[in-house]
Amino acid sequence: MRATAAIRFRIAGPVALLSHAETLRLFQRACARAEVPVRYTEGFNPHPRLSLPLPRPVGVESEDELLVARLYEDPSERATGDRREAEGAMRQTLAEQLPEGIEVLDVTLAASNASFVPQAARYVLPLRVAENPGLADRLTDRIAQVMADERCVVERSSGENKPTRRVDVRPFLKSVRLEDDRLIVEHLTGDAGSIRVEEILQLCSLRVEDLAGPVRRDGVVWETNQMQNTRPVPRREGGTEEIEDAKRDVD
């Protein structure tokens, strides 16, 4: 039977500079080398059915990324039928094909048409508080103002040579707080949109120079719909240079 592999991973260091498309290509090649039974689309130009449901901004490290791989067969049915054993084996073989900086946390086998929709996440911004006297006090005041406002309008870039537009990001903010030398922003995400890292800096009157290191994303909340498996179909042979999911814009 067909299945879906939900692959959670951590990304940090130089590989965090990869774009959304580059990250997908990296996993595409790793899955091929690890012999993960990834399904291909039909047609004259088939490509692997891999997706990253929550695009990661370039340069942002993450403790909780998700790769969704649609499989033409359930690996747990190949031999013993032990699902946990199959999940562990896939995690191990895939991890061996990935570069330093990407760690596979776990693999979960689900129904072939299972869906994974991000609902919320958290950004952690390390700050140079000790090196900037008064930064913590100014930021505390600014956070109080932001959370008290009904609207928080920022200038959003739409790309090179395109005019910016004004966007109210207040509906996406769940909480903003300063903990020691870290700014922690919990926010909603989904089809309605979300807040971007550069907009957090803009909103909090922070400069890139105020950051003590890479921004990190964690605490992603997913809405998962576990549906029924479907019967397998023959694997379609084809090239591996294209990717399935590039629908969502990434900063």
C-alpha positions as CSV (number, residue, x, y, z in Angstrom):
1,M,0.0,0.0,0.0
2,R,1.0,3.6,-0.5
3,A,2.1,5.6,2.5
4,T,3.5,9.0,3.6
5,A,6.7,9.6,5.5
6,A,6.7,12.6,7.8
7,I,10.4,13.3,8.4
8,R,11.2,15.7,11.2
9,F,14.7,17.3,11.1
10,R,16.9,20.0,12.6
11,I,18.9,22.3,10.5
12,A,21.8,24.6,11.7
13,G,25.1,26.1,10.6
14,P,26.1,26.9,7.0
15,V,23.4,24.6,5.5
16,A,20.7,27.0,7.0
17,L,21.8,29.4,4.2
18,L,20.2,27.0,1.6
19,S,17.0,28.3,0.0
20,H,13.7,26.4,0.1
21,A,14.2,24.9,-3.4
22,E,17.9,24.0,-2.6
23,T,16.8,22.3,0.6
24,L,14.2,20.2,-1.3
25,R,16.8,19.2,-3.9
26,L,19.2,18.2,-1.2
27,F,16.6,15.9,0.3
28,Q,15.6,14.7,-3.1
29,R,19.1,13.4,-3.7
30,A,19.4,12.0,-0.2
31,C,16.2,10.1,-0.5
32,A,17.4,8.6,-3.8
33,R,20.7,7.5,-2.3
34,A,18.9,6.1,0.7
35,E,16.5,4.2,-1.5
36,V,13.4,5.7,0.1
37,P,10.5,4.6,-2.1
38,V,9.3,8.1,-3.1
39,R,6.4,8.3,-5.5
40,Y,6.7,10.3,-8.8
41,T,4.2,12.5,-10.5
42,E,2.7,11.2,-13.7
43,G,3.2,12.8,-17.1
44,F,6.0,13.5,-19.5
45,N,8.2,15.1,-16.9
46,P,7.8,13.1,-13.6
47,H,9.3,14.5,-10.4
48,P,9.4,13.2,-6.8
49,R,6.5,14.0,-4.5
50,L,8.4,15.7,-1.8
51,S,7.3,18.9,0.0
52,L,8.3,21.2,2.9
53,P,4.9,22.4,4.2
54,L,6.4,25.3,6.2
55,P,9.1,27.1,4.1
56,R,12.1,28.3,6.2
57,P,13.5,31.7,5.6
58,V,17.1,31.7,4.3
59,G,19.6,31.9,7.1
60,V,17.1,30.9,9.8
61,E,18.1,27.8,11.8
62,S,15.3,25.4,12.9
63,E,14.8,22.8,15.6
64,D,11.5,21.5,14.1
65,E,11.4,21.2,10.3
66,L,9.1,18.7,8.4
67,L,9.7,17.0,5.1
68,V,6.7,15.1,3.7
69,A,7.5,12.3,1.3
70,R,4.7,10.5,-0.6
71,L,5.7,6.8,-1.0
72,Y,4.7,4.2,-3.6
73,E,4.8,1.5,-0.9
74,D,4.7,1.2,2.9
75,P,8.3,0.2,4.0
76,S,6.8,-1.6,7.0
77,E,5.2,-4.1,4.6
78,R,8.5,-5.1,2.9
79,A,9.6,-7.6,5.5
80,T,8.4,-8.0,9.1
81,G,5.5,-5.5,9.0
82,D,7.0,-3.8,12.1
83,R,6.2,-0.1,11.6
84,R,8.6,1.2,14.3
85,E,11.4,-0.9,12.8
86,A,10.7,0.5,9.4
87,E,10.6,4.1,10.7
88,G,13.9,3.6,12.5
89,A,15.6,2.1,9.5
90,M,14.5,4.9,7.2
91,R,15.7,7.5,9.7
92,Q,19.1,5.8,9.9
93,T,19.6,5.3,6.1
94,L,18.5,8.9,5.3
95,A,20.6,10.4,8.1
96,E,23.7,8.8,6.5
97,Q,23.1,10.6,3.3
98,L,22.7,14.1,4.7
99,P,25.4,16.7,5.2
100,E,26.6,18.1,8.6
101,G,24.1,20.5,10.0
102,I,21.0,18.5,9.2
103,E,19.9,15.9,11.8
104,V,16.9,13.6,11.2
105,L,15.0,13.6,14.5
106,D,12.3,11.0,13.6
107,V,10.3,9.4,10.8
108,T,6.6,8.7,11.1
109,L,4.8,6.5,8.5
110,A,1.2,7.7,7.9
111,A,-1.6,7.2,5.4
112,S,-0.8,8.0,1.8
113,N,-3.2,11.0,1.8
114,A,-2.3,12.3,5.3
115,S,-2.1,16.1,5.4
116,F,0.2,18.3,7.5
117,V,-0.8,22.0,7.9
118,P,1.3,24.4,10.0
119,Q,-0.8,26.4,12.6
120,A,1.8,28.2,14.7
121,A,5.5,28.5,15.4
122,R,8.1,30.4,17.4
123,Y,11.1,32.5,16.5
124,V,13.9,32.9,19.0
125,L,16.2,35.9,18.3
126,P,19.5,36.1,20.3
127,L,20.4,39.6,21.3
128,R,23.5,41.5,22.2
129,V,22.0,42.8,25.4
130,A,25.2,42.9,27.4
131,E,26.9,44.9,24.7
132,N,24.1,47.4,24.3
133,P,23.3,49.3,27.5
134,G,19.6,50.3,27.5
135,L,18.6,47.8,24.7
136,A,16.6,45.6,27.1
137,D,14.7,48.5,28.6
138,R,13.9,50.0,25.2
139,L,12.8,46.6,23.9
140,T,10.6,45.9,26.9
141,D,8.8,49.2,26.3
142,R,8.5,48.5,22.6
143,I,7.1,45.0,23.2
144,A,4.5,46.4,25.6
145,Q,3.4,48.9,23.0
146,V,3.2,46.3,20.2
147,M,1.1,43.9,22.3
148,A,-1.2,46.8,23.3
149,D,-1.8,47.9,19.8
150,E,-4.8,46.7,17.8
151,R,-2.9,47.1,14.5
152,C,0.8,46.6,13.8
153,V,1.5,47.8,10.2
154,V,4.8,47.0,8.6
155,E,6.3,47.6,5.1
156,R,6.4,44.2,3.3
157,S,8.8,43.7,0.4
158,S,7.4,41.9,-2.6
159,G,10.7,41.2,-4.3
160,E,13.3,43.0,-6.3
161,N,12.2,46.0,-8.3
162,K,8.7,45.7,-6.8
163,P,7.0,48.3,-4.5
164,T,6.5,47.5,-0.8
165,R,3.0,47.1,0.6
166,R,1.6,47.9,4.0
167,V,0.6,44.8,6.0
168,D,-1.1,44.5,9.4
169,V,0.8,41.7,11.2
170,R,-0.9,42.0,14.5
171,P,-3.4,39.2,13.8
172,F,-0.5,36.8,13.5
173,L,1.2,37.7,16.8
174,K,0.3,35.4,19.8
175,S,3.0,36.7,22.2
176,V,6.3,38.7,22.2
177,R,8.5,38.6,25.2
178,L,12.1,39.2,26.3
179,E,13.8,36.4,28.3
180,D,17.3,37.3,29.4
181,D,19.1,37.9,26.1
182,R,16.5,36.4,23.8
183,L,13.5,37.8,22.1
184,I,10.8,35.1,21.7
185,V,8.0,35.6,19.3
186,E,5.2,33.1,19.1
187,H,3.1,33.5,16.0
188,L,0.3,32.0,13.9
189,T,1.0,30.8,10.4
190,G,-1.0,29.3,7.6
191,D,-2.9,30.1,4.4
192,A,-3.8,33.5,5.8
193,G,-0.1,34.4,6.1
194,S,2.3,35.1,8.9
195,I,4.9,37.5,10.1
196,R,8.4,37.5,8.6
197,V,11.7,37.7,10.5
198,E,12.6,41.1,9.0
199,E,9.2,42.4,10.0
200,I,9.8,41.3,13.6
201,L,13.0,43.4,13.6
202,Q,11.1,46.3,12.0
203,L,8.3,46.1,14.5
204,C,10.6,45.9,17.5
205,S,13.0,48.7,16.2
206,L,15.9,46.2,16.1
207,R,18.8,46.2,13.7
208,V,20.6,43.1,12.3
209,E,23.6,44.3,14.3
210,D,21.6,43.8,17.5
211,L,21.5,40.1,16.9
212,A,24.0,37.9,18.6
213,G,23.6,34.9,16.2
214,P,21.3,33.2,13.8
215,V,17.5,33.4,14.3
216,R,16.0,30.0,15.3
217,R,12.6,28.6,14.7
218,D,11.0,25.9,16.9
219,G,7.8,24.9,18.5
220,V,5.9,24.3,15.3
221,V,2.3,23.3,15.8
222,W,0.8,21.0,13.1
223,E,-2.7,20.1,12.2
224,T,-2.5,16.5,10.9
225,N,-5.2,14.7,9.1
226,Q,-4.6,10.9,9.2
227,M,-6.7,9.4,6.4
228,Q,-6.9,6.0,4.8
229,N,-4.1,4.3,2.8
230,T,-4.6,3.6,-0.9
231,R,-3.4,0.7,-3.1
232,P,0.1,0.8,-4.6
233,V,0.8,1.7,-8.2
234,P,4.0,0.8,-10.2
235,R,6.8,3.3,-9.6
236,R,7.3,5.6,-12.6
237,E,10.9,6.0,-13.6
238,G,12.1,9.4,-14.4
239,G,14.6,12.2,-13.8
240,T,15.3,13.6,-10.4
241,E,16.2,17.1,-11.1
242,E,12.8,18.7,-10.4
243,I,10.9,19.1,-7.2
244,E,7.2,19.0,-6.4
245,D,6.5,21.8,-4.0
246,A,7.5,25.4,-4.8
247,K,4.1,27.0,-4.4
248,R,4.7,29.0,-1.3
249,D,6.8,32.1,-1.3
250,V,9.9,32.0,0.9
251,D,11.8,35.0,2.2
